[in-house]
Amino acid sequence: MLEVTVKEAPAKLRKLLKQVEHGQHVLLTRRGKEVACLVPPQKKTPPAEPERIPSDNYSSGTRTECRCLGGTG
């Protein structure tokens, strides 16, 4: 991992980004303390297939008729 101060990073930005493109991590420090880390983006993976929900009577169009018993309905 490369370590670069925040003060010197702007002057070396192109070089640092090239390093990151090749998989290197770059640690940015200010007064000896870690401030940020430049890392390559994570590889995108295709989204998983949505889970199939089994068909039921309501979605298949064969709904059973119900009647309310008692009450005001």
mmCIF file of the C-alpha atoms, coordinates in Angstrom:
data_MODEL
# 
_entry.id   MODEL 
# 
loop_
_atom_site.group_PDB 
_atom_site.id 
_atom_site.type_symbol 
_atom_site.label_atom_id 
_atom_site.label_alt_id 
_atom_site.label_comp_id 
_atom_site.label_asym_id 
_atom_site.label_entity_id 
_atom_site.label_seq_id 
_atom_site.pdbx_PDB_ins_code 
_atom_site.Cartn_x 
_atom_site.Cartn_y 
_atom_site.Cartn_z 
_atom_site.occupancy 
_atom_site.B_iso_or_equiv 
_atom_site.pdbx_formal_charge 
_atom_site.auth_seq_id 
_atom_site.auth_comp_id 
_atom_site.auth_asym_id 
_atom_site.auth_atom_id 
_atom_site.pdbx_PDB_model_num 
ATOM 1  C CA . MET A 1 1  ? 0.000   0.000   0.000   1.00 0.00 ? 1  MET A CA 1 
ATOM 2  C CA . LEU A 1 2  ? 1.315   3.405   -0.962  1.00 0.00 ? 2  LEU A CA 1 
ATOM 3  C CA . GLU A 1 3  ? 1.180   6.193   1.610   1.00 0.00 ? 3  GLU A CA 1 
ATOM 4  C CA . VAL A 1 4  ? 0.937   9.812   0.463   1.00 0.00 ? 4  VAL A CA 1 
ATOM 5  C CA . THR A 1 5  ? 0.238   12.999  2.378   1.00 0.00 ? 5  THR A CA 1 
ATOM 6  C CA . VAL A 1 6  ? -2.846  15.033  1.528   1.00 0.00 ? 6  VAL A CA 1 
ATOM 7  C CA . LYS A 1 7  ? -0.543  17.951  0.731   1.00 0.00 ? 7  LYS A CA 1 
ATOM 8  C CA . GLU A 1 8  ? 1.450   16.080  -1.927  1.00 0.00 ? 8  GLU A CA 1 
ATOM 9  C CA . ALA A 1 9  ? -1.470  14.067  -3.375  1.00 0.00 ? 9  ALA A CA 1 
ATOM 10 C CA . PRO A 1 10 ? -2.797  16.735  -5.813  1.00 0.00 ? 10 PRO A CA 1 
ATOM 11 C CA . ALA A 1 11 ? 0.576   17.006  -7.545  1.00 0.00 ? 11 ALA A CA 1 
ATOM 12 C CA . LYS A 1 12 ? 0.744   13.206  -7.919  1.00 0.00 ? 12 LYS A CA 1 
ATOM 13 C CA . LEU A 1 13 ? -2.918  12.501  -8.636  1.00 0.00 ? 13 LEU A CA 1 
ATOM 14 C CA . ARG A 1 14 ? -2.456  11.109  -12.157 1.00 0.00 ? 14 ARG A CA 1 
ATOM 15 C CA . LYS A 1 15 ? 0.317   8.790   -11.003 1.00 0.00 ? 15 LYS A CA 1 
ATOM 16 C CA . LEU A 1 16 ? -1.704  7.702   -7.974  1.00 0.00 ? 16 LEU A CA 1 
ATOM 17 C CA . LEU A 1 17 ? -4.764  6.937   -10.083 1.00 0.00 ? 17 LEU A CA 1 
ATOM 18 C CA . LYS A 1 18 ? -2.655  4.818   -12.437 1.00 0.00 ? 18 LYS A CA 1 
ATOM 19 C CA . GLN A 1 19 ? -1.482  2.828   -9.419  1.00 0.00 ? 19 GLN A CA 1 
ATOM 20 C CA . VAL A 1 20 ? -5.080  2.385   -8.249  1.00 0.00 ? 20 VAL A CA 1 
ATOM 21 C CA . GLU A 1 21 ? -6.114  1.234   -11.742 1.00 0.00 ? 21 GLU A CA 1 
ATOM 22 C CA . HIS A 1 22 ? -3.531  -1.525  -11.408 1.00 0.00 ? 22 HIS A CA 1 
ATOM 23 C CA . GLY A 1 23 ? -4.988  -2.710  -8.089  1.00 0.00 ? 23 GLY A CA 1 
ATOM 24 C CA . GLN A 1 24 ? -2.802  -0.740  -5.679  1.00 0.00 ? 24 GLN A CA 1 
ATOM 25 C CA . HIS A 1 25 ? -4.327  0.922   -2.591  1.00 0.00 ? 25 HIS A CA 1 
ATOM 26 C CA . VAL A 1 26 ? -3.210  4.461   -1.751  1.00 0.00 ? 26 VAL A CA 1 
ATOM 27 C CA . LEU A 1 27 ? -3.450  5.704   1.827   1.00 0.00 ? 27 LEU A CA 1 
ATOM 28 C CA . LEU A 1 28 ? -3.800  9.470   2.247   1.00 0.00 ? 28 LEU A CA 1 
ATOM 29 C CA . THR A 1 29 ? -2.504  10.904  5.515   1.00 0.00 ? 29 THR A CA 1 
ATOM 30 C CA . ARG A 1 30 ? -2.575  14.286  7.217   1.00 0.00 ? 30 ARG A CA 1 
ATOM 31 C CA . ARG A 1 31 ? -0.048  14.922  9.998   1.00 0.00 ? 31 ARG A CA 1 
ATOM 32 C CA . GLY A 1 32 ? 0.621   11.197  10.205  1.00 0.00 ? 32 GLY A CA 1 
ATOM 33 C CA . LYS A 1 33 ? -3.027  10.212  10.624  1.00 0.00 ? 33 LYS A CA 1 
ATOM 34 C CA . GLU A 1 34 ? -5.010  8.220   8.071   1.00 0.00 ? 34 GLU A CA 1 
ATOM 35 C CA . VAL A 1 35 ? -7.563  10.383  6.279   1.00 0.00 ? 35 VAL A CA 1 
ATOM 36 C CA . ALA A 1 36 ? -8.699  8.369   3.253   1.00 0.00 ? 36 ALA A CA 1 
ATOM 37 C CA . CYS A 1 37 ? -7.822  5.449   1.049   1.00 0.00 ? 37 CYS A CA 1 
ATOM 38 C CA . LEU A 1 38 ? -8.000  5.304   -2.738  1.00 0.00 ? 38 LEU A CA 1 
ATOM 39 C CA . VAL A 1 39 ? -8.981  1.819   -3.869  1.00 0.00 ? 39 VAL A CA 1 
ATOM 40 C CA . PRO A 1 40 ? -10.094 0.341   -7.176  1.00 0.00 ? 40 PRO A CA 1 
ATOM 41 C CA . PRO A 1 41 ? -13.859 -0.075  -7.590  1.00 0.00 ? 41 PRO A CA 1 
ATOM 42 C CA . GLN A 1 42 ? -15.358 -3.447  -6.806  1.00 0.00 ? 42 GLN A CA 1 
ATOM 43 C CA . LYS A 1 43 ? -16.086 -5.608  -9.800  1.00 0.00 ? 43 LYS A CA 1 
ATOM 44 C CA . LYS A 1 44 ? -19.764 -5.496  -10.636 1.00 0.00 ? 44 LYS A CA 1 
ATOM 45 C CA . THR A 1 45 ? -21.582 -8.785  -10.514 1.00 0.00 ? 45 THR A CA 1 
ATOM 46 C CA . PRO A 1 46 ? -24.833 -9.331  -12.333 1.00 0.00 ? 46 PRO A CA 1 
ATOM 47 C CA . PRO A 1 47 ? -27.867 -9.124  -10.070 1.00 0.00 ? 47 PRO A CA 1 
ATOM 48 C CA . ALA A 1 48 ? -29.237 -12.405 -8.802  1.00 0.00 ? 48 ALA A CA 1 
ATOM 49 C CA . GLU A 1 49 ? -32.378 -13.785 -10.360 1.00 0.00 ? 49 GLU A CA 1 
ATOM 50 C CA . PRO A 1 50 ? -35.454 -12.720 -8.400  1.00 0.00 ? 50 PRO A CA 1 
ATOM 51 C CA . GLU A 1 51 ? -36.950 -15.467 -6.288  1.00 0.00 ? 51 GLU A CA 1 
ATOM 52 C CA . ARG A 1 52 ? -40.008 -17.022 -7.879  1.00 0.00 ? 52 ARG A CA 1 
ATOM 53 C CA . ILE A 1 53 ? -43.067 -17.042 -5.640  1.00 0.00 ? 53 ILE A CA 1 
ATOM 54 C CA . PRO A 1 54 ? -45.327 -20.057 -6.146  1.00 0.00 ? 54 PRO A CA 1 
ATOM 55 C CA . SER A 1 55 ? -48.679 -19.316 -7.716  1.00 0.00 ? 55 SER A CA 1 
ATOM 56 C CA . ASP A 1 56 ? -51.704 -19.175 -5.426  1.00 0.00 ? 56 ASP A CA 1 
ATOM 57 C CA . ASN A 1 57 ? -55.433 -18.898 -6.022  1.00 0.00 ? 57 ASN A CA 1 
ATOM 58 C CA . TYR A 1 58 ? -55.368 -15.101 -5.994  1.00 0.00 ? 58 TYR A CA 1 
ATOM 59 C CA . SER A 1 59 ? -52.713 -14.644 -8.621  1.00 0.00 ? 59 SER A CA 1 
ATOM 60 C CA . SER A 1 60 ? -53.997 -17.415 -10.886 1.00 0.00 ? 60 SER A CA 1 
ATOM 61 C CA . GLY A 1 61 ? -57.459 -15.866 -11.312 1.00 0.00 ? 61 GLY A CA 1 
ATOM 62 C CA . THR A 1 62 ? -59.358 -18.695 -9.573  1.00 0.00 ? 62 THR A CA 1 
ATOM 63 C CA . ARG A 1 63 ? -60.231 -16.790 -6.435  1.00 0.00 ? 63 ARG A CA 1 
ATOM 64 C CA . THR A 1 64 ? -62.622 -18.455 -4.003  1.00 0.00 ? 64 THR A CA 1 
ATOM 65 C CA . GLU A 1 65 ? -65.600 -16.325 -3.008  1.00 0.00 ? 65 GLU A CA 1 
ATOM 66 C CA . CYS A 1 66 ? -65.879 -15.554 0.705   1.00 0.00 ? 66 CYS A CA 1 
ATOM 67 C CA . ARG A 1 67 ? -68.832 -14.225 2.707   1.00 0.00 ? 67 ARG A CA 1 
ATOM 68 C CA . CYS A 1 68 ? -68.659 -12.351 5.975   1.00 0.00 ? 68 CYS A CA 1 
ATOM 69 C CA . LEU A 1 69 ? -70.632 -13.982 8.747   1.00 0.00 ? 69 LEU A CA 1 
ATOM 70 C CA . GLY A 1 70 ? -72.122 -11.714 11.381  1.00 0.00 ? 70 GLY A CA 1 
ATOM 71 C CA . GLY A 1 71 ? -71.002 -8.177  12.152  1.00 0.00 ? 71 GLY A CA 1 
ATOM 72 C CA . THR A 1 72 ? -71.878 -5.164  10.043  1.00 0.00 ? 72 THR A CA 1 
ATOM 73 C CA . GLY A 1 73 ? -70.131 -6.164  6.891   1.00 0.00 ? 73 GLY A CA 1 
# 
